[in-house]
């Protein structure tokens, strides 16, 4: 069996930690000797043992002279756990196959150097694209200390997210909605505007067996949220309301007593400053954020260049109504030369729906 086979296994293991490892990356480790699996492990959650530590401990003496497959370079710095690269050396591992270098400025190739200087043969870059995609949120967070922002939209084929009266149930099918629940389980936070809360009264929970509910972030500059809104129900500690400085103090106090956190941020023309919000969420260790807002929220994120990835669920419907609600309600661009471009597009059929996934091309100028 070849290196790609075992790296795919390491990636599948790493995926088991999705939504649980923040602010750490997802990592899987596989130990192989004479073409046979010796031991394996993955990083289950922040503060727990790293993947290579789990695999090496499970292998015991059998780790010696084996090949280690890792989707991410072993760390070299002390965090909540000791560095992993020296442990790989001590275990007597003969060869290491690594998917990608660690983007963490504290590592960035140092783990590979430690292994090589200790006489371990290192093969780097096996299934690198898949490895980069798996930890795309970590890569942004560790460099910028801000969450990776994913825009999720359910839209008709003519780009409408609701009728002129606001009806949107259901543009996408049940299979697509189940996928969205899994997305919520795998991200750190979900964000909507107060308009969505007032109209739909959503829970914003994962709703899958053994699922993990994300932080629920509500953009509510004037703190208009009803105190019986479903999003304010348990778990209280995972509800964050982003407001401005000019909001009722007594309402803040009532919400705080319930364990609900109200962030008072700078205003941007009367609205919550999204750049400040992302910075605060990053300080909390939030690596990934799913935008499930309405037209205005979507437009604000787009206009400010804050979207990293888009997920468009296209339902096979046409409204044909120019007054129906469009995907983006911001300023947008009247010039095709300045239109937001997407790269690495992927498509997937989900029942009768079509999912389009892509990454926003950032303006480096």
Secondary structure, DSSP 8 states (H G I E B T S, - for coil): --HHHHHHHHHHHHHTTTTTSTTS---EEEEEETTEEEEEEE--STTS--HHHHHHHHHGGGGTT-EEEESS----S-SSS--SHHHHHHTT--EEEESS----TTTTTHHHHHHHHTT-EEEE-TTHHHHHHHTHHHHHHHHHSS-EEEEEEEEETTSEEE-TT---TTSS-HHHHHHHHHHHHHSSEEEEEHHHHHHH-------STT----EEEEE-TT----TT-GGGSSSGGGEEEEEESSS-HHHHHHHHHTT-EEEEE-EETTEE-HHHHHHHHHHTT--EEEE---HHHHHHHHHTT---EEEEEEES-----TTSEES--S---S-GGGS--EEEEEEEEETTEEEEEEEE-----
